[in-house]
């Protein structure tokens, strides 16, 4: 558990340091993400982004458990 928390902390630190470059990646604006603009409201549901994040995290967890 300690290793996992340290790794997650380092990943969060790296994401914070590299945020200006990471913000340019079209994450959250992938094909399949639902974004609806209507009068006075805005709805966003990142289906494809959520699936992609889920697959990547599942692979990383699987690799760390080996």
C-alpha positions as a printed Julia matrix, in Angstrom:
66×3 Matrix{Float64}:
   0.0    0.0     0.0
   2.87   2.36    0.78
   4.41   1.84   -2.67
   1.07   2.55   -4.33
   0.58   5.8    -2.39
   4.12   6.95   -3.17
   3.66   6.18   -6.88
   0.3    7.95   -6.98
   1.84  10.96   -5.24
   4.7   11.09   -7.72
   2.27  10.79  -10.63
   0.18  13.64   -9.23
   3.32  15.74   -8.79
   4.43  15.01  -12.36
   0.95  15.85  -13.71
   1.06  19.16  -11.84
   4.5   20.03  -13.15
   3.69  19.12  -16.74
   0.14  20.55  -16.72
   0.83  23.31  -19.31
   1.78  20.61  -21.82
  -0.79  18.04  -20.68
  -3.61  20.57  -21.11
  -2.9   20.64  -24.86
  -3.74  16.93  -25.25
  -7.29  16.62  -26.59
  -8.31  14.53  -23.56
 -11.99  15.07  -22.87
 -12.65  16.1   -26.44
 -12.35  12.69  -28.03
 -14.82  11.35  -30.6
 -17.67   9.76  -28.69
 -17.68  12.27  -25.82
 -21.11  13.89  -25.5
 -21.16  17.69  -25.23
 -24.53  19.45  -25.53
 -24.94  23.25  -25.55
 -28.44  24.59  -24.99
 -29.93  27.88  -23.85
 -28.39  28.62  -20.47
 -27.1   25.1   -19.87
 -24.16  22.95  -20.8
 -23.96  19.15  -20.5
 -20.77  17.13  -20.89
 -20.47  13.34  -20.56
 -16.99  11.97  -21.48
 -17.9    8.4   -22.49
 -14.86   7.68  -24.65
 -12.44   9.44  -22.3
 -13.79   7.46  -19.35
 -13.4    4.18  -21.19
  -9.85   5.05  -22.25
  -8.85   6.04  -18.7
 -10.41   2.84  -17.36
  -8.47   0.64  -19.8
  -5.16   2.39  -19.09
  -5.62   2.21  -15.31
  -6.64  -1.45  -15.52
  -3.5   -2.25  -17.51
  -1.29  -0.35  -15.07
  -2.81  -2.09  -12.06
  -2.43  -5.46  -13.78
   1.25  -4.72  -14.52
   2.0   -3.61  -10.94
   0.41  -6.73   -9.47
   2.68  -9.05  -11.48
